[in-house]
Amino acid sequence: NNDFREDTMDQNQRKNIWLLGMTSGMILFLLMVYILVKQPELLHKIDVSGQLLYQLVYSHDGLTSFFTYITTLGNRHAFILYCILLAGSIIFVQRKKLVWFILMAFVLSVLCNHFVKDIFARTRPELEHLVYASGFSFPSGHAMNSMVFFGLLLYFFYGIAQKKWQKALIVIGFSIVILGIAMSRAAVGVHFVSDIVAGLSLGLCIVCVTLFVYESSEGLFQLK
């Protein structure tokens, strides 16, 4: 009976975590949309921090090289390589279904990002871009796609890790990658901070939806 209660609590906790993540991500994204459309003064205050970071990076060659490299980790060609490697790993890994979920979620993220960008059609910052960037600005595709792809990889490797220090290292490592790529977009002058926050929040929503569907399909909790 005690084991059953613990399993039930664990199932409910997992379900609630993903539901909370979906809700939080969507609320934050909608808040950024509201600020973008209705609150230009507040929007400017949010985006000033990104301009300060850009000015700091622009004035130091070492920082320019560093953030230019970091931002390439979230480029289109980099993600194509990541996806090819991940698809190839299906031969060797046991959690094949999860790999397919990660790849499908990433494709969804890319399509969703283009769709939302076309809706708001926000132009990029009028700064000297330190890297090439095309298309609209809101939300950041690098931030959104990195959150989805690396966030789901975090979940994948966290489930494989056996020791607490390994799990902690995985969480810290992937979090640094996600935030580093996201922050680099403001640092190289191709995105506003509000674009980045919107991208991360919408990406978080997709991650939690994906994991909710995946775990329910695996019978890790019961839908009621």
N, C-alpha and C positions, 0 to 999 in steps of 0.2 A: 504493500500500500504506500509506504514512504517513497519507494522508487517511482511508483506511478505518479505521485504528487510532484516529485522533482521533475520528471519528464514533462508533465503537463505545464508546470511553471516555466520550464525552459522553452517549450513550444510557444507559449503565450508571450514570453519575453522576446523571442526572435521575431515573431510576427509584429509585435508592438514597435520594436526597433526600426524595422523597415517601413512601417506605416508612419512612424514619427519622422523618419528621414525623408520620405516622400512629401509629407505635409510641410515640413520645415523648408525643404528645398524649393517647393513651389511657392510658398508664402514669401520667401526672401526674393525669389525671382520676380514675382508680381509686384513686390514693393519697389524693386529697382525699375520696373516698367513704369510704375506710377510716378516715381521721382523723375524719370527720363521725360515723361510726357507732360507732367503737371507742375513739377517743382524745379525749375531751372537754376534757381539760386542755391538750393540744397545740392543739386547735381554738381554745380561748380565747386562747392566746398569739398565734396567727396573726391572729385577728380584732381584737385590741387595736389594731393599727396603724390599722385603718379607723375605729375609734372616736375615736382621736386626731385623725385628719384631719377627721372630722365636727365635733368640738369646735372645731377651728381655723376651719373654714368657718362654723359656726354663729355664732361670735363676731365675724365680719367681714362687713358687708353687701356689700362689693365681691366677696369670694370666694363668698358665697352666690349673688349674681346671676350670676357667671361660671360656676360649676358647674351651676347650674340651667339655664343656656342650653346648656352642653355636653351635658348629659344628654338634652336634647330632640332632639339630633341622632341619637339612637338610639331615639327613640320610634316607636311603631307607625305613626303618620301620616307621619312623616318617611320611614320605609322604604317605605311605599306609594308616596310621591312618587318616591323613588329608583328603585324598580322600574319605575314607569311611564315615567320618563325613559330608563332603560336599555333597556326593551323598545322604546321609540320609536326608539332609536338604531340598531336593527337595520337600518333602511332605509339608513343611511349608512355603517356600519362594514363592514369586510371579514371580520372574525372573528365572523361571525354565530353559528356553532356554540358558540363560547366564551361568548357572551352568554346563550344558552339554558342552558348549563351553570351559569353564575352564578345565574341566576334559579331554576333547579331546586334548586341547592344551598342557596339561601336558604330556600326553602319547606321543604326537608328539615330545616334548622336550626331553624326555627320549630316544626315538628311534634315534632322530637326534644326540644327544650327543654321543651315542655309535657308530654310523656310522662315525662321524667325528673323534672320538678318534682312531678308527681302521685305518683311512686314514693316520693320522700323526704319530701314534704309538710313541708318546713322552714318555720317561720314567719319573717317578716321581723324585723329588729332592733326592739327595743322602744325606739325613739327617736322624737322628733318629726320625722316625714318632711317634708323641705323641698319635695318634689314628690309628686304622687299616685302610688301604686303599689298594685296589687292582685295577688292570687294568692300562690303560694308563692315561696320565696327561692332555693332551690338547684337548679340553677346559675343564674347571672345571665343573663337573656335578652338584655339590652343588650350584655353583654360577648360572649356567644356569637354573636349575630347580626351584631354589628359585625366580629368576627374573620372570619366567613365572607364577608360581603358586601364589606367594604372590603379584606380580604385577597385575595380573588379579583380585585377591581378593580385592586389593586396589580400583580398578575400580568399583567392585561390591558394596563395602560398601560406597564408595564415592557417588555413585548414590542414595543410601538410605538415607544418612545423610541430615539433613534439615538445620542445622546451620553452619555458616562459621567456628566456632571454632571446630566443630565436623569434618568437612572436613579436616581442617588443622591437627588435631590430627591423623586422619586416614593416611594422606600422610606421616607425620613424623614417625608414628609408623611402618608402613609397610616398609618404606625406611630404617629405622634402622635395622629391621629384615633382609631384603635382603642384605644390605651391611655388617651387622654383620656376617651372615653365610658365605658370600663370603670371607671376610677378615680372618675369622677363619681358612680357609683352608691353607693360607700361615702361619698363626700363629702356627699351629700344624705340619707344615713341610711336608704336603702331596701335595702341589701345588706351582707352581711358580706364581708370580704376573701376568705374561703374560697369563697364563692359566685362571686366574680369570677374567681378562679384556675381554678375548675372550668369556668366558662363559656368562658374563653379557651382552655383546654386541649382541651375537647371541640370547640370551634369550629375549632381548629387541625387536629384530626383530620379533620373534615369537609372542610376546605380541601384537605388533602393527598390524601384519597380522591378528591375531585372532580378534582384535577389529574392524579392517576395514571390515572383512567379517561379523562379528556379526552385526555391525551397518548398513551395507548395506542390510543385510537380514531383519532387523527390519524397513527398510525404513527411517532411520534417515538422509540419504543423497542419492542422485541419482547418480548412476554410469553413466558416459558419455564416 
